[in-house]
């Protein structure tokens, strides 16, 4: 794992703790809605936390394609210069 990937993973997991404090030790392959139970508002809250921390803007297309934490992370890594 690259340093950037590790950093993005930590940011996502910290944001997830803010949105769902009970989501602990979640696998990277966990489905955002099915396994984590995030509704659309919680997903948007998660994304806003990530955007604020990384000072980026996550495009809607990335959200449409990302079903798991790992997929979300991979998409976000590509956004960081």
N, CA, C and O atoms as a Tinker XYZ file with bonds, in Angstrom:
   324  protein
     1  N      0.831000   -1.190000    0.000000    73     2
     2  CA     0.000000    0.000000    0.000000    64     1     3
     3  C      0.868000    1.242000    0.000000    63     2     4     5
     4  O      1.843000    1.333000    0.745000    81     3
     5  N      0.506000    2.193000   -0.839000    73     3     6
     6  CA     1.248000    3.449000   -0.867000    64     5     7
     7  C      0.881000    4.301000    0.345000    63     6     8     9
     8  O     -0.135000    4.079000    1.002000    81     7
     9  N      1.735000    5.276000    0.618000    73     7    10
    10  CA     1.461000    6.187000    1.733000    64     9    11
    11  C      0.137000    6.915000    1.533000    63    10    12    13
    12  O     -0.618000    7.136000    2.480000    81    11
    13  N     -0.131000    7.285000    0.273000    73    11    14
    14  CA    -1.372000    7.991000   -0.035000    64    13    15
    15  C     -2.582000    7.097000    0.241000    63    14    16    17
    16  O     -3.579000    7.560000    0.795000    81    15
    17  N     -2.500000    5.831000   -0.138000    73    15    18
    18  CA    -3.593000    4.890000    0.087000    64    17    19
    19  C     -3.849000    4.688000    1.578000    63    18    20    21
    20  O     -4.998000    4.655000    2.020000    81    19
    21  N     -2.779000    4.555000    2.343000    73    19    22
    22  CA    -2.904000    4.380000    3.799000    64    21    23
    23  C     -3.555000    5.615000    4.422000    63    22    24    25
    24  O     -4.430000    5.495000    5.279000    81    23
    25  N     -3.121000    6.805000    3.986000    73    23    26
    26  CA    -3.670000    8.042000    4.519000    64    25    27
    27  C     -5.160000    8.179000    4.191000    63    26    28    29
    28  O     -5.954000    8.560000    5.051000    81    27
    29  N     -5.534000    7.869000    2.950000    73    27    30
    30  CA    -6.938000    7.957000    2.541000    64    29    31
    31  C     -7.779000    6.943000    3.315000    63    30    32    33
    32  O     -8.892000    7.259000    3.734000    81    31
    33  N     -7.264000    5.739000    3.507000    73    31    34
    34  CA    -7.989000    4.729000    4.271000    64    33    35
    35  C     -8.254000    5.213000    5.696000    63    34    36    37
    36  O     -9.349000    5.027000    6.227000    81    35
    37  N     -7.248000    5.833000    6.310000    73    35    38
    38  CA    -7.428000    6.356000    7.673000    64    37    39
    39  C     -8.478000    7.464000    7.702000    63    38    40    41
    40  O     -9.316000    7.505000    8.602000    81    39
    41  N     -8.432000    8.360000    6.719000    73    39    42
    42  CA    -9.402000    9.457000    6.655000    64    41    43
    43  C    -10.815000    8.894000    6.497000    63    42    44    45
    44  O    -11.741000    9.355000    7.165000    81    43
    45  N    -10.987000    7.908000    5.626000    73    43    46
    46  CA   -12.306000    7.302000    5.418000    64    45    47
    47  C    -12.794000    6.648000    6.698000    63    46    48    49
    48  O    -13.954000    6.818000    7.076000    81    47
    49  N    -11.928000    5.906000    7.367000    73    47    50
    50  CA   -12.339000    5.223000    8.604000    64    49    51
    51  C    -12.643000    6.211000    9.726000    63    50    52    53
    52  O    -13.559000    5.985000   10.516000    81    51
    53  N    -11.886000    7.300000    9.803000    73    51    54
    54  CA   -12.188000    8.339000   10.797000    64    53    55
    55  C    -13.536000    8.993000   10.490000    63    54    56    57
    56  O    -14.327000    9.251000   11.397000    81    55
    57  N    -13.790000    9.258000    9.216000    73    55    58
    58  CA   -15.069000    9.845000    8.816000    64    57    59
    59  C    -16.214000    8.886000    9.114000    63    58    60    61
    60  O    -17.289000    9.305000    9.543000    81    59
    61  N    -15.977000    7.593000    8.885000    73    59    62
    62  CA   -17.001000    6.587000    9.164000    64    61    63
    63  C    -17.328000    6.548000   10.652000    63    62    64    65
    64  O    -18.489000    6.388000   11.029000    81    63
    65  N    -16.313000    6.694000   11.497000    73    63    66
    66  CA   -16.550000    6.728000   12.945000    64    65    67
    67  C    -17.429000    7.910000   13.339000    63    66    68    69
    68  O    -18.225000    7.816000   14.274000    81    67
    69  N    -17.280000    9.020000   12.622000    73    67    70
    70  CA   -18.098000   10.197000   12.896000    64    69    71
    71  C    -19.548000    9.947000   12.502000    63    70    72    73
    72  O    -20.473000   10.321000   13.222000    81    71
    73  N    -19.732000    9.305000   11.343000    73    71    74
    74  CA   -21.077000    9.065000   10.818000    64    73    75
    75  C    -21.745000    7.881000   11.512000    63    74    76    77
    76  O    -22.931000    7.938000   11.835000    81    75
    77  N    -20.997000    6.823000   11.738000    73    75    78
    78  CA   -21.504000    5.604000   12.387000    64    77    79
    79  C    -20.531000    5.168000   13.466000    63    78    80    81
    80  O    -19.685000    4.310000   13.214000    81    79
    81  N    -20.627000    5.734000   14.663000    73    79    82
    82  CA   -19.669000    5.417000   15.736000    64    81    83
    83  C    -19.598000    3.923000   16.070000    63    82    84    85
    84  O    -18.584000    3.455000   16.589000    81    83
    85  N    -20.645000    3.187000   15.784000    73    83    86
    86  CA   -20.655000    1.758000   16.093000    64    85    87
    87  C    -19.969000    0.910000   15.022000    63    86    88    89
    88  O    -19.839000   -0.302000   15.194000    81    87
    89  N    -19.533000    1.515000   13.934000    73    87    90
    90  CA   -18.865000    0.787000   12.848000    64    89    91
    91  C    -17.379000    0.669000   13.186000    63    90    92    93
    92  O    -16.587000    1.562000   12.886000    81    91
    93  N    -17.019000   -0.443000   13.811000    73    91    94
    94  CA   -15.647000   -0.662000   14.246000    64    93    95
    95  C    -15.106000   -1.922000   13.569000    63    94    96    97
    96  O    -15.842000   -2.884000   13.351000    81    95
    97  N    -13.825000   -1.905000   13.242000    73    95    98
    98  CA   -13.183000   -3.066000   12.611000    64    97    99
    99  C    -13.921000   -3.533000   11.363000    63    98   100   101
   100  O    -14.177000   -4.724000   11.189000    81    99
   101  N    -14.254000   -2.595000   10.509000    73    99   102
   102  CA   -15.000000   -2.884000    9.287000    64   101   103
   103  C    -14.021000   -3.273000    8.182000    63   102   104   105
   104  O    -13.007000   -2.606000    7.978000    81   103
   105  N    -14.328000   -4.339000    7.481000    73   103   106
   106  CA   -13.497000   -4.781000    6.363000    64   105   107
   107  C    -13.597000   -3.789000    5.208000    63   106   108   109
   108  O    -14.628000   -3.144000    5.017000    81   107
   109  N    -12.520000   -3.675000    4.448000    73   107   110
   110  CA   -12.499000   -2.761000    3.309000    64   109   111
   111  C    -13.518000   -3.120000    2.246000    63   110   112   113
   112  O    -13.977000   -2.253000    1.502000    81   111
   113  N    -13.873000   -4.389000    2.172000    73   111   114
   114  CA   -14.842000   -4.840000    1.179000    64   113   115
   115  C    -16.284000   -4.690000    1.627000    63   114   116   117
   116  O    -17.200000   -5.124000    0.929000    81   115
   117  N    -16.494000   -4.076000    2.791000    73   115   118
   118  CA   -17.855000   -3.914000    3.315000    64   117   119
   119  C    -18.665000   -2.976000    2.430000    63   118   120   121
   120  O    -18.214000   -1.885000    2.081000    81   119
   121  N    -19.855000   -3.412000    2.079000    73   119   122
   122  CA   -20.767000   -2.616000    1.269000    64   121   123
   123  C    -21.312000   -1.466000    2.110000    63   122   124   125
   124  O    -21.770000   -1.665000    3.235000    81   123
   125  N    -21.256000   -0.264000    1.549000    73   123   126
   126  CA   -21.660000    0.928000    2.293000    64   125   127
   127  C    -23.109000    0.883000    2.752000    63   126   128   129
   128  O    -23.414000    1.276000    3.878000    81   127
   129  N    -23.991000    0.415000    1.907000    73   127   130
   130  CA   -25.409000    0.418000    2.291000    64   129   131
   131  C    -25.837000   -0.904000    2.909000    63   130   132   133
   132  O    -26.471000   -0.918000    3.964000    81   131
   133  N    -25.497000   -2.015000    2.264000    73   131   134
   134  CA   -25.968000   -3.316000    2.765000    64   133   135
   135  C    -25.336000   -3.707000    4.082000    63   134   136   137
   136  O    -26.047000   -4.028000    5.034000    81   135
   137  N    -24.018000   -3.687000    4.159000    73   135   138
   138  CA   -23.340000   -4.172000    5.355000    64   137   139
   139  C    -23.183000   -3.110000    6.433000    63   138   140   141
   140  O    -23.283000   -3.407000    7.624000    81   139
   141  N    -22.937000   -1.871000    6.015000    73   139   142
   142  CA   -22.770000   -0.802000    6.997000    64   141   143
   143  C    -24.073000   -0.099000    7.322000    63   142   144   145
   144  O    -24.161000    0.626000    8.313000    81   143
   145  N    -25.083000   -0.310000    6.493000    73   143   146
   146  CA   -26.392000    0.264000    6.760000    64   145   147
   147  C    -26.456000    1.774000    6.575000    63   146   148   149
   148  O    -27.304000    2.434000    7.175000    81   147
   149  N    -25.565000    2.329000    5.748000    73   147   150
   150  CA   -25.592000    3.773000    5.530000    64   149   151
   151  C    -26.706000    4.139000    4.562000    63   150   152   153
   152  O    -26.822000    3.549000    3.488000    81   151
   153  N    -27.517000    5.104000    4.940000    73   151   154
   154  CA   -28.517000    5.612000    4.004000    64   153   155
   155  C    -27.884000    6.747000    3.206000    63   154   156   157
   156  O    -26.724000    7.091000    3.430000    81   155
   157  N    -28.624000    7.316000    2.294000    73   155   158
   158  CA   -28.053000    8.330000    1.399000    64   157   159
   159  C    -27.560000    9.561000    2.157000    63   158   160   161
   160  O    -26.550000   10.154000    1.777000    81   159
   161  N    -28.244000    9.944000    3.200000    73   159   162
   162  CA   -27.815000   11.102000    3.994000    64   161   163
   163  C    -26.501000   10.793000    4.706000    63   162   164   165
   164  O    -25.606000   11.636000    4.750000    81   163
   165  N    -26.385000    9.602000    5.256000    73   163   166
   166  CA   -25.151000    9.217000    5.939000    64   165   167
   167  C    -23.979000    9.113000    4.963000    63   166   168   169
   168  O    -22.851000    9.465000    5.309000    81   167
   169  N    -24.238000    8.635000    3.754000    73   167   170
   170  CA   -23.178000    8.574000    2.743000    64   169   171
   171  C    -22.714000    9.989000    2.418000    63   170   172   173
   172  O    -21.513000   10.233000    2.306000    81   171
   173  N    -23.641000   10.916000    2.268000    73   171   174
   174  CA   -23.270000   12.298000    1.987000    64   173   175
   175  C    -22.502000   12.906000    3.163000    63   174   176   177
   176  O    -21.546000   13.651000    2.951000    81   175
   177  N    -22.901000   12.601000    4.389000    73   175   178
   178  CA   -22.171000   13.072000    5.563000    64   177   179
   179  C    -20.746000   12.507000    5.569000    63   178   180   181
   180  O    -19.790000   13.215000    5.886000    81   179
   181  N    -20.619000   11.241000    5.218000    73   179   182
   182  CA   -19.312000   10.588000    5.126000    64   181   183
   183  C    -18.434000   11.308000    4.103000    63   182   184   185
   184  O    -17.273000   11.616000    4.371000    81   183
   185  N    -19.003000   11.568000    2.939000    73   183   186
   186  CA   -18.264000   12.233000    1.874000    64   185   187
   187  C    -17.867000   13.651000    2.291000    63   186   188   189
   188  O    -16.745000   14.080000    2.023000    81   187
   189  N    -18.758000   14.366000    2.929000    73   187   190
   190  CA   -18.434000   15.732000    3.368000    64   189   191
   191  C    -17.296000   15.729000    4.388000    63   190   192   193
   192  O    -16.430000   16.603000    4.353000    81   191
   193  N    -17.295000   14.756000    5.291000    73   191   194
   194  CA   -16.199000   14.627000    6.257000    64   193   195
   195  C    -14.873000   14.403000    5.532000    63   194   196   197
   196  O    -13.860000   15.019000    5.862000    81   195
   197  N    -14.896000   13.519000    4.547000    73   195   198
   198  CA   -13.689000   13.197000    3.774000    64   197   199
   199  C    -13.228000   14.430000    2.995000    63   198   200   201
   200  O    -12.044000   14.768000    3.001000    81   199
   201  N    -14.169000   15.096000    2.326000    73   199   202
   202  CA   -13.829000   16.291000    1.549000    64   201   203
   203  C    -13.207000   17.367000    2.437000    63   202   204   205
   204  O    -12.205000   17.980000    2.069000    81   203
   205  N    -13.800000   17.590000    3.598000    73   203   206
   206  CA   -13.279000   18.611000    4.509000    64   205   207
   207  C    -11.866000   18.274000    4.965000    63   206   208   209
   208  O    -10.997000   19.145000    5.011000    81   207
   209  N    -11.641000   17.017000    5.299000    73   207   210
   210  CA   -10.332000   16.625000    5.808000    64   209   211
   211  C     -9.254000   16.675000    4.729000    63   210   212   213
   212  O     -8.127000   17.091000    4.997000    81   211
   213  N     -9.592000   16.257000    3.520000    73   211   214
   214  CA    -8.609000   16.191000    2.438000    64   213   215
   215  C     -8.600000   17.425000    1.545000    63   214   216   217
   216  O     -7.750000   17.555000    0.664000    81   215
   217  N     -9.549000   18.332000    1.775000    73   215   218
   218  CA    -9.688000   19.542000    0.965000    64   217   219
   219  C     -9.804000   19.204000   -0.526000    63   218   220   221
   220  O     -9.087000   19.746000   -1.366000    81   219
   221  N    -10.731000   18.290000   -0.819000    73   219   222
   222  CA   -11.014000   17.879000   -2.198000    64   221   223
   223  C    -12.521000   17.926000   -2.413000    63   222   224   225
   224  O    -13.292000   18.112000   -1.472000    81   223
   225  N    -12.919000   17.756000   -3.652000    73   223   226
   226  CA   -14.327000   17.624000   -3.999000    64   225   227
   227  C    -14.513000   16.259000   -4.662000    63   226   228   229
   228  O    -13.864000   15.950000   -5.661000    81   227
   229  N    -15.394000   15.459000   -4.101000    73   227   230
   230  CA   -15.639000   14.116000   -4.631000    64   229   231
   231  C    -16.777000   14.196000   -5.639000    63   230   232   233
   232  O    -17.893000   14.578000   -5.287000    81   231
   233  N    -16.501000   13.837000   -6.897000    73   231   234
   234  CA   -17.559000   13.902000   -7.913000    64   233   235
   235  C    -18.650000   12.852000   -7.680000    63   234   236   237
   236  O    -18.396000   11.775000   -7.141000    81   235
   237  N    -19.838000   13.189000   -8.092000    73   235   238
   238  CA   -20.991000   12.306000   -7.922000    64   237   239
   239  C    -20.757000   10.963000   -8.626000    63   238   240   241
   240  O    -21.214000    9.925000   -8.147000    81   239
   241  N    -20.055000   10.980000   -9.744000    73   239   242
   242  CA   -19.796000    9.737000  -10.478000    64   241   243
   243  C    -19.026000    8.740000   -9.627000    63   242   244   245
   244  O    -19.257000    7.534000   -9.713000    81   243
   245  N    -18.107000    9.245000   -8.800000    73   243   246
   246  CA   -17.345000    8.360000   -7.932000    64   245   247
   247  C    -18.274000    7.682000   -6.938000    63   246   248   249
   248  O    -18.132000    6.492000   -6.654000    81   247
   249  N    -19.214000    8.437000   -6.416000    73   247   250
   250  CA   -20.173000    7.865000   -5.465000    64   249   251
   251  C    -21.037000    6.800000   -6.114000    63   250   252   253
   252  O    -21.350000    5.781000   -5.498000    81   251
   253  N    -21.414000    7.036000   -7.343000    73   251   254
   254  CA   -22.259000    6.081000   -8.052000    64   253   255
   255  C    -21.520000    4.773000   -8.302000    63   254   256   257
   256  O    -22.135000    3.707000   -8.325000    81   255
   257  N    -20.203000    4.846000   -8.489000    73   255   258
   258  CA   -19.412000    3.653000   -8.794000    64   257   259
   259  C    -18.898000    2.934000   -7.554000    63   258   260   261
   260  O    -18.615000    1.737000   -7.616000    81   259
   261  N    -18.770000    3.627000   -6.442000    73   259   262
   262  CA   -18.184000    3.049000   -5.232000    64   261   263
   263  C    -19.256000    2.390000   -4.362000    63   262   264   265
   264  O    -20.152000    3.057000   -3.846000    81   263
   265  N    -19.147000    1.098000   -4.215000    73   263   266
   266  CA   -20.085000    0.358000   -3.367000    64   265   267
   267  C    -19.467000   -0.041000   -2.026000    63   266   268   269
   268  O    -20.176000   -0.255000   -1.042000    81   267
   269  N    -18.130000   -0.137000   -2.003000    73   267   270
   270  CA   -17.436000   -0.576000   -0.792000    64   269   271
   271  C    -16.479000    0.507000   -0.310000    63   270   272   273
   272  O    -16.208000    1.474000   -1.022000    81   271
   273  N    -15.975000    0.336000    0.904000    73   271   274
   274  CA   -14.989000    1.269000    1.428000    64   273   275
   275  C    -13.733000    1.277000    0.566000    63   274   276   277
   276  O    -13.172000    2.341000    0.303000    81   275
   277  N    -13.287000    0.107000    0.126000    73   275   278
   278  CA   -12.091000    0.022000   -0.714000    64   277   279
   279  C    -12.293000    0.725000   -2.050000    63   278   280   281
   280  O    -11.391000    1.417000   -2.522000    81   279
   281  N    -13.451000    0.562000   -2.661000    73   279   282
   282  CA   -13.726000    1.232000   -3.931000    64   281   283
   283  C    -13.766000    2.745000   -3.746000    63   282   284   285
   284  O    -13.259000    3.492000   -4.582000    81   283
   285  N    -14.363000    3.186000   -2.662000    73   283   286
   286  CA   -14.403000    4.611000   -2.354000    64   285   287
   287  C    -12.984000    5.137000   -2.174000    63   286   288   289
   288  O    -12.627000    6.187000   -2.710000    81   287
   289  N    -12.184000    4.400000   -1.417000    73   287   290
   290  CA   -10.807000    4.810000   -1.185000    64   289   291
   291  C     -9.999000    4.885000   -2.470000    63   290   292   293
   292  O     -9.255000    5.843000   -2.681000    81   291
   293  N    -10.137000    3.887000   -3.328000    73   291   294
   294  CA    -9.405000    3.870000   -4.595000    64   293   295
   295  C     -9.774000    5.083000   -5.449000    63   294   296   297
   296  O     -8.908000    5.688000   -6.082000    81   295
   297  N    -11.042000    5.429000   -5.463000    73   295   298
   298  CA   -11.489000    6.593000   -6.227000    64   297   299
   299  C    -10.939000    7.884000   -5.653000    63   298   300   301
   300  O    -10.550000    8.783000   -6.398000    81   299
   301  N    -10.905000    7.980000   -4.339000    73   299   302
   302  CA   -10.428000    9.194000   -3.696000    64   301   303
   303  C     -8.917000    9.344000   -3.880000    63   302   304   305
   304  O     -8.421000   10.457000   -4.058000    81   303
   305  N     -8.190000    8.238000   -3.840000    73   303   306
   306  CA    -6.740000    8.283000   -4.060000    64   305   307
   307  C     -6.444000    8.914000   -5.416000    63   306   308   309
   308  O     -5.499000    9.693000   -5.541000    81   307
   309  N     -7.231000    8.590000   -6.419000    73   307   310
   310  CA    -7.024000    9.147000   -7.763000    64   309   311
   311  C     -7.286000   10.660000   -7.814000    63   310   312   313
   312  O     -6.808000   11.333000   -8.728000    81   311
   313  N     -8.034000   11.200000   -6.852000    73   311   314
   314  CA    -8.346000   12.630000   -6.828000    64   313   315
   315  C     -7.247000   13.468000   -6.206000    63   314   316   317
   316  O     -7.197000   14.682000   -6.404000    81   315
   317  N     -6.370000   12.827000   -5.458000    73   315   318
   318  CA    -5.339000   13.558000   -4.720000    64   317   319
   319  C     -4.087000   13.682000   -5.583000    63   318   320   321
   320  O     -3.546000   12.684000   -6.060000    81   319
   321  N     -3.636000   14.916000   -5.775000    73   319   322
   322  CA    -2.435000   15.117000   -6.617000    64   321   323
   323  C     -1.176000   14.544000   -5.992000    63   322   324
   324  O     -0.098000   14.637000   -6.579000    81   323
